[in-house]
């Protein structure tokens, strides 16, 4: 039923128990935005939506870039995994 190697059974249970008993922190920010690599000012947000609202109020960010960010967010919500290259989502 479990295969020939019975030592795998306890390890599987340990992994399952670890999966459900790990402590998760609720205070970790979901997104950190740096406007330039040399920028000492880093802004932390608790949600992607909050970051988008902040970027909308920034006169240096074009409406086109905001729309690309919103469409990327929609893509991310429907994927289980993604690839990002040079700041762009690779399809």
N, CA and C atoms as a LAMMPS dump frame, in Angstrom:
ITEM: TIMESTEP
0
ITEM: NUMBER OF ATOMS
273
ITEM: BOX BOUNDS ff ff ff
-5.0000000000000000e+02 5.0000000000000000e+02
-5.0000000000000000e+02 5.0000000000000000e+02
-5.0000000000000000e+02 5.0000000000000000e+02
ITEM: ATOMS id mol type element x y z
1 1 1 N 0.815 -1.197 0
2 1 2 C 0 0 0
3 1 3 C 0.859 1.261 0
4 2 1 N 1.859 1.343 0.907
5 2 2 C 2.698 2.523 0.999
6 2 3 C 4.005 2.383 0.234
7 3 1 N 4.246 1.267 -0.373
8 3 2 C 5.502 1.05 -1.07
9 3 3 C 6.443 0.236 -0.211
10 4 1 N 7.617 0.011 -0.74
11 4 2 C 8.586 -0.836 -0.049
12 4 3 C 9.29 -0.107 1.085
13 5 1 N 9.489 1.175 0.971
14 5 2 C 10.25 1.924 1.96
15 5 3 C 9.309 2.508 3.016
16 6 1 N 9.255 1.861 4.168
17 6 2 C 8.352 2.302 5.231
18 6 3 C 8.879 3.514 5.991
19 7 1 N 10.15 3.865 5.786
20 7 2 C 10.685 5.051 6.471
21 7 3 C 10.139 6.335 5.867
22 8 1 N 9.548 6.269 4.691
23 8 2 C 8.975 7.453 4.059
24 8 3 C 7.674 7.886 4.735
25 9 1 N 6.983 6.97 5.374
26 9 2 C 5.691 7.277 5.988
27 9 3 C 5.826 8.311 7.105
28 10 1 N 6.717 8.113 8.096
29 10 2 C 6.827 9.129 9.149
30 10 3 C 7.255 10.496 8.609
31 11 1 N 8.122 10.513 7.603
32 11 2 C 8.569 11.782 7.035
33 11 3 C 7.401 12.525 6.397
34 12 1 N 6.517 11.808 5.728
35 12 2 C 5.351 12.428 5.112
36 12 3 C 4.457 13.049 6.176
37 13 1 N 4.244 12.332 7.272
38 13 2 C 3.423 12.866 8.353
39 13 3 C 4.081 14.09 8.984
40 14 1 N 5.407 14.055 9.134
41 14 2 C 6.114 15.209 9.694
42 14 3 C 5.935 16.433 8.806
43 15 1 N 6.004 16.231 7.492
44 15 2 C 5.829 17.349 6.567
45 15 3 C 4.414 17.904 6.647
46 16 1 N 3.423 17.023 6.739
47 16 2 C 2.036 17.476 6.845
48 16 3 C 1.793 18.234 8.144
49 17 1 N 2.32 17.705 9.233
50 17 2 C 2.157 18.371 10.526
51 17 3 C 2.84 19.732 10.499
52 18 1 N 4.045 19.797 9.914
53 18 2 C 4.762 21.065 9.802
54 18 3 C 4.008 22.076 8.964
55 19 1 N 3.347 21.599 7.928
56 19 2 C 2.586 22.485 7.051
57 19 3 C 1.441 23.167 7.796
58 20 1 N 0.779 22.427 8.663
59 20 2 C -0.392 22.967 9.352
60 20 3 C -0.08 23.619 10.694
61 21 1 N 1.128 23.434 11.215
62 21 2 C 1.435 23.999 12.526
63 21 3 C 2.438 25.142 12.474
64 22 1 N 2.921 25.511 11.299
65 22 2 C 3.859 26.632 11.199
66 22 3 C 3.185 27.926 11.619
67 23 1 N 3.961 28.747 12.285
68 23 2 C 3.447 30.057 12.676
69 23 3 C 3.595 31.007 11.5
70 24 1 N 2.554 31.741 11.216
71 24 2 C 2.564 32.715 10.136
72 24 3 C 2.472 34.111 10.732
73 25 1 N 3.279 35.029 10.218
74 25 2 C 3.224 36.401 10.718
75 25 3 C 2.21 37.195 9.909
76 26 1 N 1.431 37.989 10.608
77 26 2 C 0.406 38.801 9.959
78 26 3 C 0.888 40.22 9.669
79 27 1 N 2.05 40.592 10.184
80 27 2 C 2.493 41.971 10.06
81 27 3 C 3.468 42.199 8.909
82 28 1 N 3.79 41.192 8.146
83 28 2 C 4.727 41.335 7.045
84 28 3 C 4.073 42.072 5.887
85 29 1 N 4.735 43.107 5.348
86 29 2 C 4.15 43.801 4.199
87 29 3 C 4.156 42.906 2.97
88 30 1 N 3.165 43.069 2.117
89 30 2 C 3.068 42.262 0.915
90 30 3 C 3.9 42.83 -0.217
91 31 1 N 4.145 44.118 -0.204
92 31 2 C 4.854 44.743 -1.316
93 31 3 C 5.713 45.889 -0.799
94 32 1 N 6.89 45.996 -1.365
95 32 2 C 7.789 47.103 -1.052
96 32 3 C 8.175 47.736 -2.378
97 33 1 N 8.003 49.038 -2.497
98 33 2 C 8.28 49.729 -3.759
99 33 3 C 9.439 50.695 -3.571
100 34 1 N 10.41 50.591 -4.462
101 34 2 C 11.507 51.545 -4.538
102 34 3 C 11.397 52.245 -5.868
103 35 1 N 11.383 53.546 -5.851
104 35 2 C 11.221 54.294 -7.101
105 35 3 C 12.492 54.289 -7.932
106 36 1 N 13.646 54.17 -7.304
107 36 2 C 14.905 54.035 -8.034
108 36 3 C 15.857 53.195 -7.19
109 37 1 N 16.839 52.557 -7.818
110 37 2 C 17.759 51.699 -7.054
111 37 3 C 18.528 52.451 -5.973
112 38 1 N 18.806 53.731 -6.205
113 38 2 C 19.572 54.516 -5.24
114 38 3 C 18.693 55.23 -4.225
115 39 1 N 17.395 55.071 -4.343
116 39 2 C 16.453 55.766 -3.475
117 39 3 C 16.53 55.203 -2.061
118 40 1 N 16.82 56.065 -1.106
119 40 2 C 16.897 55.631 0.286
120 40 3 C 15.509 55.49 0.898
121 41 1 N 14.521 56.107 0.279
122 41 2 C 13.152 56.06 0.794
123 41 3 C 12.446 54.815 0.258
124 42 1 N 12.048 53.944 1.149
125 42 2 C 11.335 52.728 0.776
126 42 3 C 9.953 52.798 1.395
127 43 1 N 8.928 52.528 0.608
128 43 2 C 7.554 52.567 1.091
129 43 3 C 7.033 51.146 1.218
130 44 1 N 6.466 50.823 2.363
131 44 2 C 5.89 49.501 2.591
132 44 3 C 4.374 49.611 2.608
133 45 1 N 3.717 48.655 1.961
134 45 2 C 2.263 48.628 1.892
135 45 3 C 1.763 47.286 2.402
136 46 1 N 0.568 47.269 2.949
137 46 2 C -0.03 46.035 3.447
138 46 3 C -0.813 45.286 2.39
139 47 1 N -1.054 45.912 1.247
140 47 2 C -1.746 45.23 0.156
141 47 3 C -1.325 45.845 -1.169
142 48 1 N -1.498 45.102 -2.223
143 48 2 C -1.164 45.59 -3.554
144 48 3 C -2.103 46.726 -3.94
145 49 1 N -3.369 46.612 -3.569
146 49 2 C -4.332 47.659 -3.885
147 49 3 C -3.928 48.992 -3.246
148 50 1 N -3.445 48.926 -2.007
149 50 2 C -2.983 50.127 -1.306
150 50 3 C -1.786 50.749 -2.041
151 51 1 N -0.9 49.921 -2.552
152 51 2 C 0.259 50.413 -3.307
153 51 3 C -0.179 51.087 -4.605
154 52 1 N -1.146 50.503 -5.283
155 52 2 C -1.638 51.078 -6.541
156 52 3 C -2.268 52.445 -6.295
157 53 1 N -3.053 52.574 -5.235
158 53 2 C -3.674 53.864 -4.906
159 53 3 C -2.595 54.914 -4.645
160 54 1 N -1.553 54.535 -3.938
161 54 2 C -0.463 55.467 -3.671
162 54 3 C 0.241 55.878 -4.96
163 55 1 N 0.456 54.921 -5.851
164 55 2 C 1.113 55.226 -7.126
165 55 3 C 0.242 56.112 -8.013
166 56 1 N -1.071 55.95 -7.923
167 56 2 C -1.984 56.798 -8.707
168 56 3 C -1.851 58.27 -8.312
169 57 1 N -1.535 58.515 -7.057
170 57 2 C -1.398 59.884 -6.561
171 57 3 C -0.027 60.486 -6.858
172 58 1 N 0.887 59.688 -7.39
173 58 2 C 2.231 60.16 -7.711
174 58 3 C 2.233 60.765 -9.114
175 59 1 N 2.559 62.052 -9.263
176 59 2 C 2.527 62.684 -10.591
177 59 3 C 3.596 62.15 -11.545
178 60 1 N 4.602 61.459 -11.026
179 60 2 C 5.673 60.927 -11.872
180 60 3 C 5.328 59.579 -12.5
181 61 1 N 4.215 58.976 -12.098
182 61 2 C 3.795 57.674 -12.624
183 61 3 C 2.665 57.907 -13.615
184 62 1 N 2.857 57.417 -14.841
185 62 2 C 1.84 57.637 -15.88
186 62 3 C 0.628 56.731 -15.663
187 63 1 N -0.506 57.169 -16.185
188 63 2 C -1.738 56.378 -16.092
189 63 3 C -1.578 55.052 -16.827
190 64 1 N -0.771 55.056 -17.891
191 64 2 C -0.526 53.825 -18.648
192 64 3 C 0.182 52.78 -17.784
193 65 1 N 1.167 53.21 -17.003
194 65 2 C 1.879 52.275 -16.124
195 65 3 C 0.957 51.732 -15.039
196 66 1 N 0.077 52.576 -14.535
197 66 2 C -0.888 52.129 -13.524
198 66 3 C -1.809 51.072 -14.122
199 67 1 N -2.249 51.282 -15.348
200 67 2 C -3.136 50.317 -16.006
201 67 3 C -2.424 48.987 -16.246
202 68 1 N -1.142 49.042 -16.614
203 68 2 C -0.356 47.813 -16.785
204 68 3 C -0.251 47.079 -15.452
205 69 1 N -0.052 47.828 -14.378
206 69 2 C 0.028 47.231 -13.047
207 69 3 C -1.292 46.569 -12.664
208 70 1 N -2.399 47.237 -12.944
209 70 2 C -3.722 46.663 -12.637
210 70 3 C -3.975 45.383 -13.439
211 71 1 N -3.617 45.389 -14.727
212 71 2 C -3.83 44.185 -15.541
213 71 3 C -2.911 43.06 -15.085
214 72 1 N -1.696 43.401 -14.657
215 72 2 C -0.785 42.383 -14.127
216 72 3 C -1.347 41.773 -12.852
217 73 1 N -1.967 42.608 -12.026
218 73 2 C -2.576 42.117 -10.792
219 73 3 C -3.687 41.123 -11.099
220 74 1 N -4.496 41.408 -12.115
221 74 2 C -5.561 40.476 -12.508
222 74 3 C -4.977 39.149 -12.963
223 75 1 N -3.868 39.207 -13.714
224 75 2 C -3.202 37.982 -14.168
225 75 3 C -2.679 37.196 -12.97
226 76 1 N -2.068 37.896 -12.016
227 76 2 C -1.5 37.232 -10.841
228 76 3 C -2.559 36.526 -10.007
229 77 1 N -3.733 37.123 -9.897
230 77 2 C -4.791 36.529 -9.083
231 77 3 C -5.294 35.214 -9.664
232 78 1 N -5.111 35.012 -10.967
233 78 2 C -5.609 33.807 -11.626
234 78 3 C -4.534 32.758 -11.862
235 79 1 N -3.327 32.959 -11.349
236 79 2 C -2.222 32.027 -11.574
237 79 3 C -1.79 31.392 -10.264
238 80 1 N -1.293 30.165 -10.362
239 80 2 C -0.719 29.533 -9.181
240 80 3 C 0.781 29.786 -9.115
241 81 1 N 1.412 30.093 -10.261
242 81 2 C 2.823 30.454 -10.291
243 81 3 C 3.068 31.37 -11.482
244 82 1 N 4.096 32.195 -11.371
245 82 2 C 4.409 33.136 -12.449
246 82 3 C 5.918 33.213 -12.644
247 83 1 N 6.327 33.775 -13.778
248 83 2 C 7.729 34.074 -14.044
249 83 3 C 7.828 35.565 -14.322
250 84 1 N 8.809 36.216 -13.704
251 84 2 C 9.02 37.643 -13.907
252 84 3 C 10.435 37.842 -14.429
253 85 1 N 10.557 38.602 -15.515
254 85 2 C 11.868 38.91 -16.087
255 85 3 C 11.917 40.402 -16.377
256 86 1 N 12.924 41.067 -15.83
257 86 2 C 13.084 42.516 -16.004
258 86 3 C 11.83 43.289 -15.597
259 87 1 N 11.19 42.857 -14.535
260 87 2 C 10.018 43.551 -14.023
261 87 3 C 8.738 43.295 -14.782
262 88 1 N 8.773 42.415 -15.782
263 88 2 C 7.587 42.105 -16.576
264 88 3 C 7.195 40.647 -16.359
265 89 1 N 5.91 40.371 -16.378
266 89 2 C 5.426 39 -16.254
267 89 3 C 5.64 38.29 -17.58
268 90 1 N 6.332 37.147 -17.538
269 90 2 C 6.585 36.345 -18.733
270 90 3 C 5.448 35.351 -18.865
271 91 1 N 4.813 35.312 -20.015
272 91 2 C 3.668 34.416 -20.218
273 91 3 C 4.113 33.074 -20.732
